[in-house]
């Protein structure tokens, strides 16, 4: 296996880690409107991800940085062609981070309500747009012979990509509900379980339609195995949620995300951005990659830094592993 193939796999792993971890972050943000009934309950939801959300976003920075260094042509075409949706995602992530920190800085009800609304929308919009973006990456876009995207914004809003956006939004919301069930106690835990049982079947239908569409378009035996794994994991996650086995439900909903992202990258390889104008103009792991020397240096750096980051993040989750409820919210926090 060549180094550019290795880095394609590593970038797939980084995106998988990001969607697994940030997926329940987005889901919890959406649940601040769908699940919480009052301000203490919203505070409980926010506190479930409060210690970890910023660490989860490190995976996005790593995925973007790795793409820039390992596949500069891919990075250039992607960020120039998808400029507006990616800019909107970036703005949402910035506002969302500010909202987490600023919400409790002042006691006024309007102040807190506005930041809570910001958390909801800046979680929902990226959850949808990431699916749209990856739907276009996998399905292909208008790339010319100079590897430039020559389509418009409306070209990105095609039926396949929009379905991908609905899938990621639904899947992250379901992932968030089982995470809340795993991290909370009391009434909010039970309501999260019931909501998961309502969101799960819708998610399964959307995911099945999207994955089968992808499989029929450019799939093979390996991608079909990933489709089966994704759908089966989601179904078993629903069974586990019904049985109040929140740990298993969360692990299996995470496995659904892993299998779904793996399926997309399996159907994409060896392309990194297919061209719908001419297959010969597609960006591939070969024509979009950096020099072998650059990839070699990156490999050594990743081998040293990645274990350190993963150990630190694992330690963070261990420290903040306990469940919380409204009884743990101080009365002075409204």
N, C-alpha and C positions, 0 to 999 in steps of 0.2 A: 504493500500500500504506500502510495506517494504521500509526501507531507501535506500537499494541498487536499488530499482526501481525508487525512487525519484531521485537519483543521475544519473541514466541512462537518465532520462528525462532532468535533468539540464545540463548534458554534451551535449545532443542533442540541447538544447537551445543555449549553448555556440558556438557550431559549426555552428548553423544556423545564429547567430549574426555575426560570423566571415565571413562566406561566403557572407552574405548580404552586409556587410561594406567593407571588403577587396575585394569582387567581383568587385565593380566598380573601386577600386584602380587598380586592375590588368587590367581591361578593359581600363582604361585611359592610362596605360602604353603601352598596345598594340596599342592604337590609336595614339601614338606619331609617329608611322611609317605609319599608315593607313589613318590618317585624317589630321594631320598637314602638311602644305606645306612649311613652312619656320621656322626659329628659333624663332621669336616672337610667332608664333602660338603654337610651342612646349612648350614654356614657359607658355603660357596661360593654356594649358592642365595640365602641371605639377602643376601650381599654384592652379588649382581647387581642388587638393587633398593634396597640400602641408601642410596645417594646420592640417589635420586629419589623414593622412595615418599611422603615428606612433601610434596614439590612437586606430585605428582600429586593429592593430596587437596585442593589449592587449588581445583581445578575443581569439587569438590563444594561447597565453601564459596561459590564464585562462583555456582553454579547455585541453591543455596538462597537466597542473598542476593538474586539477581536475581528469583527467584520472589516473595519477600517484598515487594520494592519495586515490581515491575511488575504483579503479580497478587495483591494481598493476600487477596482472597476465596479464590483457589485455594490459597494457602499456608495460610490458616486452616482450610479444610475438610480439606485433605490432612493436616496435622500433628495436627489434633484427631481425625479419623477413623482415621488410621493410627498412632495414638500409640504403641501397644505395639511393633509391628514396627519402627518408625523409632527408638524408644528402644533396642531391642535392637541395631539396626545401630550406633547412636551408641556404646553401651557397648562393642561389639566393636571399633570403630575406636579408641576410647581405650585399651583393654587391648592392642590390637595395637601401637599406637605405643609404649606402655610396654615391651612385650615386646622390640621391636627394640632399644631402648636399654639395657634392664636385663639382657638375656640373658648378656652377657659381663662383667658387673660383678663376678661372683664365680666361682671355679673349680669349686665343688662340682657333681658330675654331676647330682644331683637338681634343683638350682637351674636349671641350663641346660636339662635335659629338660622341666621344668615350663613354662618360658617358650617352648620350642619347641612344646610341645603347645598352648599358648595361641595362638601364631602360626597354627598349623594351623586351629583351630576358629574363630578370629576372622577368618580369611580365607574359610573355607567358608561360614559362616552368612551374612555380608553378601552374598556372591556369589549365594546362593540367594534371600535375602529381597528384593534389589533386583529380581529378576525377578518375584517375587510382587507387589511393590508396583506396578511398571509394568504388569503384567498387569491388575491391578484398575483402574488409572487409565484404561487404554485400553478395557477391556471395559465399564466402568461399575460404579458402586456405588450404594447406597441413599442418595440425597440428597433432602431434602424441599424444600418451597417456600421455606424460609428459607436454603437452601444449607448445611444442616447434615447431616452424615453420621449416619444413624439406624440403621445396621446394627451388628453385633457383630464381634468378632475372628474368629469362625468363618466369617462371611460372606466374609471375605477369603481363606479357604483353599478356594476353589472350584477345580474341575478345570482351568480355563483358566489361572488364576493360578499354580497349582502346577506346571503344565507350563512356564509362563514362568520359574519359579524353576529348574527343572531345565535349561532352555535356557541361562540365564545362567551357572549353575554349570559346565555342560559347556563352554560357549563360552569362559569365562574360563580354565578349566583348560587347554583346548587352546591358547589364546593364550599362557598361561604356559609350556607345554612348548616352543613354537617360540621364545619369547623366551629360555628357558634354552639351547636349541640355538644361538641366535645369540650368546649372551654367555659361553659356557663353552668349555673345551677338554678333550680327553681322553675318558675313559670316560663321564663324566657327560653329555657332549654327545651321544654315540652313544645312550645310554639314553634321553635326552630325545627324540631323533628317533624311536626305536622306540615310545615311549609316545605320541607325537603321532599316529603311524599307527594306534594302537589307539583312542585317544580321538576322533580326527577323525570316523570314520564314525558313531559313536554321536551325536556332536554334530550331524552333518549330518541324521540322521534326526529327532532331537528338534527342531531348528530348522525343518526343512521342515514338520513337523506343526504346530508353533506358528504359523508364518508363514501357512500355508495356512488355518488356522483363523481367524486374524485377517483375512486377505484375504476369506474368505467371509462374515465377519461384517459388515465395514464398509469393505472396500477399494475402490479404484478403479484406473484405469490407471496412475497415478503410483506407487501403493503396490505394484502388481504388478511394475513395473519394479524397485523396491527389493528385492522378494522374489527375483526372478531374479538380481539382482546379488549378494545375500547368499549364496545357495546356490552360485552359480557361483564366487564368490571362495573359499568354503570348500573346494570340490572342488579348485580349482587350487592352493590352499594345501597340500592333502594331496599333490598331485603334486610340488610344489616341495620339501616336506619329504622325500619319498621320494628325490628327486634330490639331497638334501643342499644345497639352496639356501635356507639359513636366512633370509637377508635377504628374499627374495621370499616365503617362507612367512609370516614375521612381518607383512610389509606386507599380504599378502592376508588373513590372519586378522584384522588390524585393519580392513581394508575390510569384512569380514563384519560386524564389530561396528557400523561406521558405517552400513552399509546396513540392518542390523536396527533400529537406533535410529531412523534416518530413516523406515523403514516404519511404525514405531509412531506417530511424531509426524504422519506424513502421514494415517494413518487417524484420528487423534485430532482434528485441526483441522477446524472452528473451535472445537470443544469443548476444554476443558482438563480437565474431569472430567464425563463423561456421567452422567446420573441414570437408573437402571434403574426408578425408580418412575414417572417422567413425563419425557419428553424436554424439556418446557418448563422443567423445574427444573434442567436441566444448567447447569454453569458453562461459560461460553464466553470467548473472548478479549475480548469486548465487555463483558459484565456482571461480569467478575472483575478487570478491569484498573484501574490507577491513573488519575489524571487526566492529560490530555495534557501539562500543564506538567511533572508529575513524570517522565513518560516522556521528555520532551525533555531535561531535566537529566541523567537517567540515560544517555541516548544520548551526550551530550557527554563524560561521565565515562568511559564504556566505550571511547569512541574514543581517549581519551588513555591510559588505564591498560592496556588489553588488549595492545597491541603491546609495551609494556615487559615485561609478565609473560611473554609468549610468547618474546621474545628471550632473557630470562634463563633460562627453562626449557630452551630449545634449546641455550644455551651449556652448561648443566649436563650435558645428554646428550652433548654433544660432548667435554667434558672426561673423562667416565667411559665412553668408548665402547669401550675395549679389553676383550678376553675375559679371563676368569680361570679358574683351576683349583685343585685341591687343593695344587699346588706353591706357590701364592701365599698359602696360609694359614700363619701363623706357628705353630710347634710349641707355643707357650705357650697358644694358643687351642684349647680342646678342644670 
